[in-house]
Amino acid sequence: MKALNLYSIKDVRYEEVEKPSLVNNDDVLIKVQVAGICGSDISRFGKLGSYNPGLTWGHEFSGVVEQVGPAASGLKSGDHVTACNCFPCFVCRYCQQGHYARCADLKVLGGHKNGAFAEYILVPARNVLKLPDSMDFATASFIEPSSVVVHGLRQVDIKAGSRVAVVGCGTIGLLAVQWAKVCGAGEVLAFDTDEQKLDIAKRTGASHVFSVLDEGYLPRFQTLTEYLGVDVVIESSGNAGGIASALLLAAKGGSVVLLGIPYGDVSFPRLNFEKIVRNELKVLGSWNSISAPFPGQEWKTSIQYLNSGTINIKPLISRRVALKDVPAVFPGLYNRQDFFVKVLIDIGSCTGTE
């Protein structure tokens, strides 16, 4: 079969590899239909390289069950599925408490185990989730990033009518805009450097948008909120400046949820850092998408709301490419040569969005 393997920084190869076979009784072999390119994939391509050189990468996907082991109950050939990309150890202290995202030895698809940028993928049955018949494969490829957002929002209490700010309008941020509304936010304020992303934020539910390149964005925000700030800030940019500025947006006693991963040191101006102490802010980290019972309600909730169209992913899809063309695409994504939010890889024969 064909697969994309990451060997080192900026060294991704489209190669022939051995098709996986069932090894354990609970194994499920899935024919991949659509895979999404995550921002972390782009950073790993351009900055970090692979944990395991030559490993097949990718972790956002949907597909069709081709073969199941004898212990893979409830699944059969032909089922439309996605799979949780995380593999907790289930034995460490945190796993025993049901805090799987805090697992002391967490493994992930595309980082430690062969991932979804391939024609076939092998995963254990407990990671596999069946899709409704009405859900197309492109939409289903957004279940994993949506679950990341839902996991993050479960760290805070968004009350009906709350004001929520979203800093960073990539895939996670634009999903957060919509999920904040679902959770009851009265107003969602979106922040980014890219006017096109802010336009999508507006179209998908943001009440107000702010370009942080505009020198007057903070006074405008302060005027809008009557200098009170917002109840919850979702930081999804992973940018050092975005993380620091998020602390200026929260109301006294408010919450800041950190979803973005910075790939470098983060320094805080004294004024920003003091906001944590003087305004009694709650700064919360949120990692991955899993909870008890595994893989977590985050996944079932995402399937429900994506399938109904309440969470609309169509404006987020910027481009679709074939698996063989991805090595040529990644340099442009890393260098931000063209605008994009989400790039999908069409791998199987049933990849439409109808």
C-alpha positions as CSV (number, residue, x, y, z in Angstrom):
1,M,0.0,0.0,0.0
2,K,1.0,3.7,-0.3
3,A,1.8,5.8,2.7
4,L,3.4,9.1,3.7
5,N,6.4,8.6,6.0
6,L,8.2,11.4,7.9
7,Y,11.9,10.8,8.2
8,S,13.2,14.1,9.5
9,I,12.6,17.8,9.3
10,K,11.2,18.6,5.8
11,D,11.7,15.0,4.7
12,V,8.4,13.4,4.0
13,R,8.2,10.5,1.4
14,Y,5.4,8.9,-0.5
15,E,6.3,5.3,-0.3
16,E,5.2,1.7,-0.8
17,V,4.9,0.0,2.6
18,E,3.5,-3.3,3.8
19,K,-0.2,-3.4,4.3
20,P,-0.9,-4.0,8.0
21,S,-2.4,-7.3,9.1
22,L,-4.4,-8.2,12.1
23,V,-2.1,-9.1,15.0
24,N,-4.3,-8.9,18.1
25,N,-7.8,-10.3,18.6
26,D,-9.3,-6.8,19.0
27,D,-7.5,-5.3,16.0
28,V,-9.5,-3.4,13.3
29,L,-8.1,-2.8,9.8
30,I,-9.5,0.4,8.3
31,K,-9.3,1.5,4.7
32,V,-8.7,5.3,5.0
33,Q,-11.0,7.5,3.0
34,V,-10.2,11.1,4.1
35,A,-7.4,12.4,6.4
36,G,-6.9,16.0,7.7
37,I,-3.6,17.8,7.9
38,C,-3.3,19.1,11.5
39,G,-1.3,22.2,12.4
40,S,0.9,19.9,14.5
41,D,1.6,17.9,11.3
42,I,2.9,21.1,9.7
43,S,5.0,22.0,12.7
44,R,6.4,18.5,12.8
45,F,7.3,18.7,9.1
46,G,9.0,22.1,9.4
47,K,10.4,22.3,12.9
48,L,10.4,19.0,14.9
49,G,10.7,16.0,12.6
50,S,9.5,12.6,13.6
51,Y,9.6,10.8,17.0
52,N,10.3,7.7,15.0
53,P,12.0,8.4,11.6
54,G,10.2,6.7,8.8
55,L,6.9,6.4,10.7
56,T,3.6,6.9,8.8
57,W,2.1,10.1,10.2
58,G,-1.4,11.7,10.4
59,H,-4.1,11.3,13.0
60,E,-7.3,13.0,11.8
61,F,-9.2,10.6,9.6
62,S,-12.3,8.6,8.6
63,G,-12.6,5.3,6.7
64,V,-14.3,2.0,6.2
65,V,-13.7,-1.2,8.2
66,E,-12.1,-3.8,6.0
67,Q,-11.4,-6.6,8.6
68,V,-11.9,-7.2,12.3
69,G,-10.4,-9.5,14.8
70,P,-12.6,-12.0,16.7
71,A,-12.7,-9.9,19.8
72,A,-13.7,-6.6,18.0
73,S,-17.3,-6.8,19.0
74,G,-19.9,-4.4,17.5
75,L,-17.8,-3.8,14.3
76,K,-18.0,-5.4,11.0
77,S,-16.5,-5.1,7.5
78,G,-18.1,-2.1,5.7
79,D,-18.8,0.0,8.7
80,H,-18.0,3.7,8.3
81,V,-15.8,4.7,11.2
82,T,-13.2,7.1,12.7
83,A,-10.8,6.3,15.5
84,C,-9.4,8.0,18.5
85,N,-5.8,8.9,17.9
86,C,-4.7,8.4,21.6
87,F,-3.4,5.2,23.3
88,P,-3.3,5.6,27.1
89,C,-1.5,2.9,29.0
90,F,-4.6,2.3,31.2
91,V,-2.4,1.2,34.2
92,C,-0.7,4.4,35.4
93,R,-2.0,6.4,38.4
94,Y,-3.7,8.9,36.1
95,C,-5.4,6.3,33.9
96,Q,-6.6,4.4,37.0
97,Q,-8.3,7.7,38.0
98,G,-9.9,8.0,34.5
99,H,-7.7,11.0,33.5
100,Y,-6.5,9.4,30.3
101,A,-5.3,12.7,28.8
102,R,-2.7,12.8,31.7
103,C,-1.4,9.3,31.0
104,A,2.2,8.9,32.0
105,D,3.0,7.0,28.9
106,L,0.5,8.3,26.3
107,K,1.1,7.2,22.7
108,V,-0.5,8.8,19.6
109,L,-1.1,7.9,16.0
110,G,1.4,9.4,13.6
111,G,3.8,10.0,16.5
112,H,4.4,6.6,18.1
113,K,2.2,4.4,16.0
114,N,1.7,4.3,12.2
115,G,-0.8,6.9,11.4
116,A,-3.6,7.8,8.9
117,F,-1.7,9.2,5.9
118,A,-1.9,5.8,4.3
119,E,-4.3,3.6,2.4
120,Y,-4.9,1.4,5.5
121,I,-4.5,1.8,9.3
122,L,-4.6,-0.7,12.1
123,V,-6.1,0.3,15.5
124,P,-7.6,-1.5,18.5
125,A,-11.4,-1.8,18.6
126,R,-11.8,0.3,21.7
127,N,-10.5,3.3,19.7
128,V,-12.9,2.9,16.9
129,L,-16.2,4.8,16.7
130,K,-18.9,4.0,14.2
131,L,-20.3,6.9,12.1
132,P,-24.0,7.6,11.3
133,D,-24.9,6.5,7.8
134,S,-25.7,10.1,7.0
135,M,-22.2,11.4,7.8
136,D,-19.8,11.9,4.9
137,F,-16.1,11.1,5.3
138,A,-14.8,14.7,5.0
139,T,-17.0,15.8,7.9
140,A,-16.0,12.8,9.9
141,S,-12.3,13.7,9.5
142,F,-13.1,16.7,11.7
143,I,-14.2,14.6,14.7
144,E,-10.8,14.5,16.3
145,P,-10.1,18.3,16.2
146,S,-13.7,18.9,17.3
147,S,-13.1,16.5,20.2
148,V,-10.0,18.5,21.2
149,V,-12.2,21.6,21.5
150,V,-14.9,19.9,23.4
151,H,-12.4,18.5,25.8
152,G,-11.0,22.0,26.4
153,L,-14.5,23.6,26.9
154,R,-15.3,20.9,29.5
155,Q,-12.5,22.5,31.6
156,V,-14.6,25.6,32.1
157,D,-18.2,26.6,32.9
158,I,-19.7,28.6,30.0
159,K,-23.0,29.9,31.3
160,A,-25.8,31.0,29.1
161,G,-25.1,34.5,27.9
162,S,-21.4,34.4,28.7
163,R,-18.9,36.3,26.7
164,V,-16.1,34.2,25.2
165,A,-13.0,35.2,23.3
166,V,-11.2,32.9,20.9
167,V,-7.6,33.8,20.2
168,G,-6.3,32.2,17.0
169,C,-8.7,31.2,14.2
170,G,-7.1,28.1,12.7
171,T,-9.1,24.9,12.6
172,I,-9.2,24.6,16.4
173,G,-10.1,28.2,16.9
174,L,-12.9,28.3,14.3
175,L,-14.4,25.1,15.8
176,A,-14.1,26.8,19.2
177,V,-16.1,29.7,17.9
178,Q,-19.0,27.4,17.0
179,W,-18.7,25.2,20.1
180,A,-18.8,28.2,22.4
181,K,-22.1,29.2,20.8
182,V,-23.4,25.7,21.3
183,C,-22.4,25.8,24.9
184,G,-24.4,28.9,25.5
185,A,-22.1,31.9,24.9
186,G,-24.1,35.0,24.2
187,E,-21.2,36.7,22.3
188,V,-18.1,35.2,20.8
189,L,-15.2,37.5,20.0
190,A,-12.5,36.2,17.6
191,F,-8.9,37.4,17.3
192,D,-6.4,36.7,14.6
193,T,-3.8,38.2,12.3
194,D,-5.5,37.0,9.1
195,E,-8.5,38.8,7.8
196,Q,-9.7,35.8,5.8
197,K,-9.8,33.7,8.9
198,L,-11.6,36.4,10.7
199,D,-14.2,36.5,7.9
200,I,-14.8,32.7,8.3
201,A,-15.1,33.3,12.1
202,K,-17.8,35.9,11.4
203,R,-19.6,33.6,9.0
204,T,-19.5,30.7,11.5
205,G,-20.8,32.6,14.5
206,A,-18.4,35.2,15.9
207,S,-20.2,38.3,17.1
208,H,-17.2,40.5,16.7
209,V,-13.8,40.0,15.1
210,F,-10.5,41.7,15.8
211,S,-7.3,41.9,13.8
212,V,-4.4,42.0,16.2
213,L,-2.4,43.7,13.6
214,D,-4.6,46.7,14.1
215,E,-3.0,48.9,16.8
216,G,-6.5,49.9,18.0
217,Y,-7.8,46.4,18.5
218,L,-7.4,46.4,22.3
219,P,-9.0,49.8,23.0
220,R,-11.9,48.7,20.7
221,F,-12.2,45.4,22.7
222,Q,-12.1,47.3,26.0
223,T,-14.8,49.7,24.8
224,L,-17.0,46.9,23.6
225,T,-16.8,45.1,26.9
226,E,-17.0,48.3,29.0
227,Y,-13.5,47.5,30.3
228,L,-14.7,44.3,32.0
229,G,-13.3,41.7,29.6
230,V,-14.8,38.3,28.8
231,D,-15.8,35.4,31.0
232,V,-13.7,32.8,29.1
233,V,-10.8,33.1,26.8
234,I,-9.9,30.1,24.5
235,E,-6.3,30.4,23.4
236,S,-5.8,28.3,20.3
237,S,-3.0,30.0,18.4
238,G,-0.1,28.6,20.3
239,N,1.7,31.8,19.5
240,A,3.7,33.4,22.3
241,G,2.1,36.8,21.6
242,G,-1.4,35.3,21.5
243,I,-0.8,33.5,24.9
244,A,0.4,36.7,26.5
245,S,-2.5,38.8,25.1
246,A,-5.1,36.3,26.1
247,L,-4.5,37.3,29.7
248,L,-5.5,40.9,28.9
249,L,-8.9,39.8,27.6
250,A,-10.2,37.9,30.6
251,A,-12.5,39.5,33.1
252,K,-11.5,39.5,36.8
253,G,-12.1,36.0,38.0
254,G,-12.3,34.8,34.4
255,S,-10.8,31.7,32.8
256,V,-8.2,31.3,30.2
257,V,-8.0,27.8,28.5
258,L,-4.7,27.1,26.7
259,L,-5.3,24.8,23.7
260,G,-2.5,26.0,21.4
261,I,0.9,24.4,21.6
262,P,3.9,26.9,21.4
263,Y,6.9,25.5,19.6
264,G,9.3,27.8,21.3
265,D,9.8,29.7,24.6
266,V,7.0,31.9,25.8
267,S,7.8,35.1,27.7
268,F,5.2,37.3,29.4
269,P,5.3,41.1,29.9
270,R,5.0,41.8,33.6
271,L,1.7,43.6,33.1
272,N,0.2,40.5,31.4
273,F,1.5,38.1,34.0
274,E,0.3,40.2,36.8
275,K,-3.3,39.9,35.5
276,I,-3.2,36.2,36.6
277,V,-2.5,37.3,40.2
278,R,-4.3,40.6,40.6
279,N,-7.4,39.6,38.6
280,E,-7.5,36.1,40.1
281,L,-7.6,34.4,36.7
282,K,-7.9,30.7,36.3
283,V,-5.4,29.6,33.7
284,L,-6.1,26.0,32.5
285,G,-4.2,23.7,30.2
286,S,-6.1,21.2,28.0
287,W,-4.4,18.3,26.3
288,N,-5.8,16.0,23.6
289,S,-9.4,14.8,23.5
290,I,-9.9,11.8,25.8
291,S,-11.7,11.1,29.1
292,A,-13.5,8.3,30.9
293,P,-15.2,6.1,29.8
294,F,-12.6,5.9,27.0
295,P,-12.4,7.5,24.5
296,G,-14.8,10.0,26.1
297,Q,-18.0,11.9,25.7
298,E,-16.1,14.4,23.6
299,W,-16.1,12.0,20.7
300,K,-19.7,11.0,20.8
301,T,-20.8,14.7,21.2
302,S,-18.6,15.7,18.3
303,I,-20.1,13.0,16.1
304,Q,-23.7,14.2,17.0
305,Y,-23.1,17.9,16.4
306,L,-21.0,17.5,13.2
307,N,-23.5,15.1,11.7
308,S,-26.4,17.4,12.4
309,G,-24.6,20.3,10.8
310,T,-24.8,22.4,14.0
311,I,-21.0,22.5,13.8
312,N,-20.4,23.5,10.2
313,I,-17.0,22.4,8.8
314,K,-17.5,23.4,5.1
315,P,-16.2,26.9,5.4
316,L,-13.0,25.5,7.0
317,I,-12.0,23.3,4.1
318,S,-9.6,25.2,2.0
319,R,-8.2,22.5,-0.3
320,R,-8.3,18.8,-1.1
321,V,-5.3,16.9,-2.4
322,A,-4.4,13.4,-3.3
323,L,-2.0,11.4,-1.1
324,K,0.7,11.2,-3.7
325,D,0.8,15.0,-4.0
326,V,1.2,15.8,-0.3
327,P,5.0,15.9,-0.2
328,A,4.9,18.7,-2.7
329,V,2.2,20.5,-0.7
330,F,3.8,20.6,2.7
331,P,6.5,23.2,2.0
332,G,3.9,25.7,0.9
333,L,1.8,25.0,4.0
334,Y,4.7,25.4,6.3
335,N,5.8,28.7,4.6
336,R,2.2,30.0,4.5
337,Q,2.6,30.7,0.8
338,D,-1.2,30.5,0.3
339,F,-4.2,31.0,2.5
340,F,-5.6,27.8,4.1
341,V,-7.4,26.6,7.2
342,K,-7.8,22.9,6.7
343,V,-6.3,20.8,3.9
344,L,-7.9,17.4,3.4
345,I,-6.2,14.4,1.8
346,D,-8.5,12.2,-0.4
347,I,-7.2,8.7,0.0
348,G,-10.1,6.3,-0.7
349,S,-12.7,6.1,-3.4
350,C,-15.7,7.3,-1.3
351,T,-14.4,10.8,-0.3
352,G,-17.2,13.1,-1.3
353,T,-18.9,15.7,0.9
354,E,-22.4,15.2,-0.4
